[in-house]
Every structure is written in C-alpha cells, then in structure tokens.
Amino acid sequence: MTKTSRRLTPENSTLVVIDVQDKLLAKLPRAAEVVKNAGFLIDAAVLLDVPVRATEQYPKGLGPTTAEIARRLPAPAATKTAFSCCAAGTFLEELEMLQRPNVVVVGAETHVCVQQTALDLIAAGLHVVVPADAVCAWGDLDHATALRRLESAGAIVTSAEAVAFEWLKDSAHPTFKAVSQLVVARRG
C-alpha cells in the first residue's frame, strides 16, 4: 500500500459500524458517547458518499442496532455470530469489491469485535482507522489495551471529528457547511 492511500478521502474510505446494539450498550459506560460519535460519522459519510456497512452481533440475544444508529444507516445491518465481521458471510469480500483501502471502524466492544475485525482487515491488506471516541468497552483497561494493540498492529487511532475533517480536506469542499453543522450539533 502506498503512503498516499493512507490519507482518508471520501473516495478511498469505507465506514464500518460494529454491533451498536441496545442490550450491549446498556452495559457499556461510554455508550452515549459512542452512539453520538458513530452517528456523527455515519451522517458525515452519507453526505460525502462514503459507503457505510454495519453489523449486529447475535441480535436474537443482544437485540437490534440502537434506533439512533439504525435510522441513519443506508442499509440494514448484517447479522453475525463471529466476533470478527470478516468471518461473517461475504463481509470481507464486499469490502474488497469496493476497492477502498481505508476502513474506519466504530462500535463495540473495542477489545472484542472491533479489535478482531480490525486485525482481520489489516491482515487482508486494508488500512484501518479507529476513532477512539467512537469505540468502547465495558472496562477502561480493555478499551485502552485494545487501542494500543491495534496501533501496534498498524491501525491509526484518531478521533471522529478528525476523520470527518480529513474526509473534507478543505473548507472549500462543497459539503463543508453541512459537515460543519454536524460538528456544531455534535459538540452541542
């Protein structure tokens, strides 16, 4: 992969939303922050034509994607039982067909489904970006340790707002004002 492909643009990125489900969120201390930041990134991705893919971990037990996220998704979430999204049906093949080397990963839990998905995406040759404020785990240690492991494996750890502004690249971008309104609402 060339260094230029590591810079996020709307044309070279995909957003993956992992397991943002009510029953799981109820047990996560930073759930509200993750829902807010994941929702913000979905909204920005839709404005910028960045493809969005979502998953649900065992919805029979953990319930559906939380309504705040589900209403924003351009397509229904794919269901899975494997922790890594890449082991779920044709998920990885679908991402590879998009031919977008950068995958922004958000959701729950940082040390389980997010980490295993990110490690599999890296192994598949994709570049992974993890906004630390759009992923969470039950415990701070699990969250922090997973972020360190992902970073040492080659993922870039950043923030949701940094991703959105990198997608824009310039205040002259045609959707700058719309994304700026999302930023203001998010900071609200």
N, C-alpha and C positions, 0 to 999 in steps of 0.2 A: 504494500500500500504506500502511495506517495504521501509526502508531508502535506501537500495541498489538499488531499482528500480528507485530512483530519479537521479542517476548518468547517464548521457547521454552516450549511446553506440550506434553504428550503428544498433545493433540487437534489441534495445528496443525503438527506436525512429522513428517518422514519421515527415516529414516536410509538413506544410500546408501553401500554398501561397494564400492569400486572396485579390482578387479584385485589382490587379496591372494593371489597365486599363488606356489607354491614356487620355480619357476625364476627368477622375478623377484625374490622375497625374498632368494634366495641371493646376490644382487649388491648388496643394499642394507644399509648399515652400521647403520641403526636398525630393521631389520626386526622384531626380537624385541619392541621397544617398541611398534611399530605393531600387531603381532598382539595383544599384551596389551591395548592400549587400544581397538582396534577390537572385540575380543571382549567387553571390558567394556561398551562402548556397545551392542553387539548384545544382550547379556544384559539390560541395563537397559531397552532399547527393548521387548524381548519382555515383560518384567514390567509395563511401563507401556502396553502396546498401541500402541506407535509402529510403524507399518509399516516394514519393512526390505526394501530392494531391493539386489541385488548383481550385479556383472558380472565377467566374465573376459575379458581381452584375449587373443585368438588362442590358445585353450587347446591347440590342436594343437602349437604351438611352445613356449608358456610353461607348459603343464600346467594342472591344475585348481586351484581355490581350495585353499589350505592346509587340512589336516584340522582344525586348531584353530579355524578360522573356519567352514568348511563345516558342521561338526556343529552349529553354533549357528544357522545360517540357517534361517528358517522356510520358505524356498522355494529351489530351485536357482538358481544364478547364471545370468544371461543372458549369452550369448556375443556378442562383438563384435570387429570389426577396426578400427573407427574409434576414434580416441583419446578423443573425447568420447562419453560414454554417451548423450547426447542425439541422436546420429546413429545410434544402434543401434536399428533396428526401431521399436517403439512405446514405447520407454522414456519419452520426454518426455510423450507423451500419457497414459501410465499414471500418471505422477506428477501431471499436471494433473487427472486424474479423481479423485484422492484429495482434492483441494481442501484441501491443507495447504500454506500459503505458505512454511513454513520447511523447508529441506533441509539436514541435517547430512551433510557429505561426509567420508569417511575412505578411506584406502587409498594406492595407489601409481600412479605416481610423482607427487609434488607438482607438478612443473613440466610434466608431460605430460598424462596422463589426468585427474588431479584438477583441474588448472588449466583445461583445455579444457572439462571438464564444468561446473565452477563458473561459468565465463564464459558458457556457453550457458544455464545455469539462470538467471543474473542477467538475461541478455538476454530470457529468456522471462517475466520479471517475478517470479521466485521469489526469496526471501531465502535466502542461502547462509551457513552457519556451518561453519567449518573448524577442528576441534581440531588445533592444531599438533603435538600429541604422538601423533596417530593418522594422520598422513600422513608420507611420507618420500620422499627422492630419493637417487640414487646419490651426489651431492655436496652438501655443506653450502651452497655458493653457489646451486645450483639450487633447493634447498629454501627458503632464506631469500628469494631473489629472487621466487620464485613466491608465497610468502605475502605479501610486500609488494605485488606486483601485484594479487593477489586482494583484499587490503584496500583498495587504491586504487580497485578496480572496484566496491566496495560490500559485499564479503563481510566477515563478522565472524570474526576469528581469536581462538580461545579455547583451552580445554583439554577433554579428555574428561570429567574429573571435573566441571568447571563446567557442561557440558551436562547431565549426569545430575542434578545438584542443581537446575539451573534447571527441568528437567522436573518434579522433585518439588515445588518451590516452598516447601514447608512440611514440618517434621518430623512434622506430624500426618497427612501423606499416608498412605493405607493400605499402600503398598508401601515406605515409608521404611526399615523394618528390613531388608527383603530387599535393597534397593539399597545400604544401608549395609554389609551383609555382602559385597556385591560390591566395594565400595570397600576394605574391610579386606583381602579376598583379593587385590585388585589391588596394594595397597601392600605386601602380604606380605613 
